[in-house]
């Protein structure tokens, strides 16, 4: 399993993203899309924009090993 960060291309106080553990990028996208739909699906204007253009970033290739991300400022 791998560790991914999936961004939806939108900004709040910082970039909007979820962290996902999945087998591959496609599964990470599917899981992220489901979470974005669950969270933003009731928006009146274009709710699809919250999950239409997802960007997947691999953070770790092996979740059985220790990992720490870079320091980020939202």
C-alpha positions, 0 to 999 in steps of 0.5 A, spaced: 500 500 500 502 507 498 500 513 501 497 519 497 495 526 497 489 528 493 488 535 491 482 537 488 485 544 485 481 548 489 483 553 495 480 555 502 484 557 507 489 553 503 489 547 498 483 542 499 486 535 499 485 528 502 490 523 505 489 516 502 492 509 503 491 505 497 494 500 492 495 505 486 493 512 484 487 510 481 484 507 487 487 513 491 483 517 486 476 513 487 477 514 494 478 521 494 472 522 489 468 519 494 470 523 500 469 529 496 462 527 494 460 526 501 463 532 503 461 537 498 456 533 494 450 538 497 453 544 494 448 548 489 453 551 484 457 546 480 458 541 486 462 536 481 468 542 481 470 539 488 472 532 485 472 533 477 480 535 476 483 531 482 491 531 482 494 525 486 501 526 489 505 519 492 508 521 499 510 514 500 511 508 496 511 503 502 506 504 508 510 499 512 516 504 513 516 510 517 515 516 513 515 524 515 512 529 510 516 536 508 513 542 512 508 545 509 504 552 510 497 552 507 
